[in-house]
Amino acid sequence: MRARSVPLIDKRPVRAAIMILTAVLCVIYFFQITQASARGVELKHLSERKSSLTGETYRLDLNIAEESSAHNLQKRVSELGLSSARNIEYVTADSHSVAVK
């Protein structure tokens, strides 16, 4: 019995398709790595900005606390020529009051 010969398939188109597929996958991978790197840099900048704004918020809170202290308020009262109130009378509304038409 003689062995039947199997027709040979031309492997060049298969190799070319594999090479093209590999090249496309490499390009896609390159773009993904580039995007991830860009996001990392942007995240770093945003983190630095957050730190800067947190420090600025802390300084502003200290400034607000300092400016609203009793000592500074008394100083401003005297600078503006205001005097402290004396003999304060509070007016209370009776439950029997009526309005005039």
Contacts in CASP RR format, 6 or more apart in sequence:
PFRMAT RR
TARGET T0000
AUTHOR 0000-0000-0000
METHOD contacts of the structure
MODEL  1
MRARSVPLIDKRPVRAAIMILTAVLCVIYFFQITQASARGVELKHLSERK
SSLTGETYRLDLNIAEESSAHNLQKRVSELGLSSARNIEYVTADSHSVAV
K
66 72 0 8 1.000
77 83 0 8 1.000
77 84 0 8 1.000
END
